[in-house]
Amino acid sequence: MYKRLVAVACASILFAGCASVPLEDDATTNQAKAFNPPSKGHAGLYIYRSGALGGALKKDVWVDGECVGETAPDVFFYKEVAGNQAHQVSTESEFSPNVLSVATKSGENYFIKQYIKLGVFVGGAGLEEMNAEEAKKTIQKLKMAKQGHCSQ
């Protein structure tokens, strides 16, 4: 009986109504979706989350310990960072570790997917660097979230 109750609770969290976060205006979003090279001496980070899995969950994302924002399904962020160095992208999660190191080169864009992890207790998140062409196709369908809104 207890296992059944846990399973129902997990399924409810996974497929419940979608969380929402503050969004950027259309002009800002369209400019980011042009995938232009970052400014001189910088690299661009596209951090995105797509799909309905964990729709009711919001998850914070940080770059080098600084809040980028809170994700929800089908949103992305664009952040410029110093080029030619490694950066730590991390996400809020009940499972650890949740840090991805990205070695950047100036003038390049990098694409990082945040995904929801399944487990006995739903709510974990992970990060992985993605192929640019695949990521660009996905990001074209997403909305851009405003930066700087983290829950922690």
C-alpha positions, 0 to 999 in steps of 0.5 A, a space after each residue: 500500500 505504501 509503495 502504491 501511495 509513493 508511486 501515485 505521489 511521484 506521478 503527480 509531481 511529474 505530470 502536474 501543472 506546469 511551473 512558470 517563471 518570469 519571461 523576457 520580451 519577444 525582442 530579447 528572446 529573438 535576439 538570443 535565438 539568432 545565436 550570434 557570436 558572443 562579444 569579444 573576449 567572451 563565450 556564450 552559454 545557452 542553458 535550457 530545459 525542454 519537455 514536460 517531465 517534472 512540469 511542476 518543478 522549478 530548478 535554480 541554475 548557477 554559473 560560477 556560483 552566481 544565480 542565472 535563474 530558475 528554470 521551468 519546462 520549455 525555457 532557456 537562458 543566455 549568459 556571456 562569460 569570460 572566454 578561454 577558461 573553465 566555468 562551473 554550471 550547477 543546478 539545484 537538485 536532491 541528487 548530487 553532484 550537479 555540477 558541469 565544468 565547461 571549458 570555453 573558448 572566446 567567440 564560441 557558444 555552448 549549449 547545456 541541457 538541464 534535465 529532470 532525474 527520475 528516482 524514488 523521490 522525484 525532484 533531481 536535476 542534472 546537466 549535460 553539454 549538448 551538440 550545437 545543432 540539436 540544441 539550436 533546434 530545441 531552443 527555437 521552440 522555447 521561451 527565454 526566462 529572465 535572469 536573476 530569479 533564484 529560490 535559494 
